[in-house]
Amino acid sequence: MNNKINTCDISTIDLDNVFLHYTNIQNLNSIIDNGLVPKKGINAKVIEKSKKIFFSIGEKGVLVIMDSWIKWLIAKPKSNLIYWIGAYLLKVSFFPKIIHKTIISNNKKSKNKSNWAYRKLKNILDNSIYLILDLEENVDFSFDDVDEVKAFSNYPASYIKSLYAYDSNVTEKQMEYWNMHTFSNKVIEPHKISLLIYEKKYRASDIVKYLIEKNLNFVKKNCEHLYKYYNYIYSSVDMNCNKD
């Protein structure tokens, strides 16, 4: 781990109000040198209009967006090319939406697809880190900014609702605590970034596991897919350990 970045243990921060961004660990050296530079991620190519940095507010924001990510992983095709084509066609008003509904419905019913999504997320988190962002309202972001998916995508409200947080208002264009973003093309300078650690661990998977266990009743009640992820991934680990 690069020792040029400030680190902050999760036990020392205000978990209700912290701004958290997760990224692949391979990006860390570049972030230390250049800050967080906004880009269109691979999954946002046909959705977002401009380059932004996304973040969540607080531990509940982290948990809710992970639940949303799992829903999306279950719903989407495994092939990114097919996903991009499908995401584009979903915005075309005359394209029959029944095709998307059928694919998503079949994926949701598939235990194999759900298990694949859990393993996929674990792999992503194993290779990711959480960064604490020292952001200033109206300088780096605005609470009144819009969620471009809700505002401009023309996706059916029912489709957005099926993938968004349990408490999302998909008819309100404003972005929400779990899916925030900076102003377009805004760079977050290195001095405004710290690495989040938990008991000297820095992998995002360890941090998410800690937050799930700290808020297990909340997760069980409001984050159905994250709860299933937790049981699938860590029950399997426990069973393997017991075999040893």
Secondary structure, DSSP 8 states (H G I E B T S, - for coil): --TTS-EEEGGGS-TTT-EEEEEEGGGHHHHHHH-B--B--TTSTTT-SS-B-EEEEHHHHHHHHHHHHHHHHHHS-SSHHHHHHHHHHHT-TTS-THHHHHHHHHHHH-HHHHHHHHHHHHHHHHTEEEEEE---BTTTB-TT-B-HHHHHS---HHHHHHHS-TT--TTS-B--TTSEE-STT--B-GGGEEEEEBTTB-BHHHHHHHHHHHTHHHHHHH-HHHHHHHHHHHHHHHHHHHH-
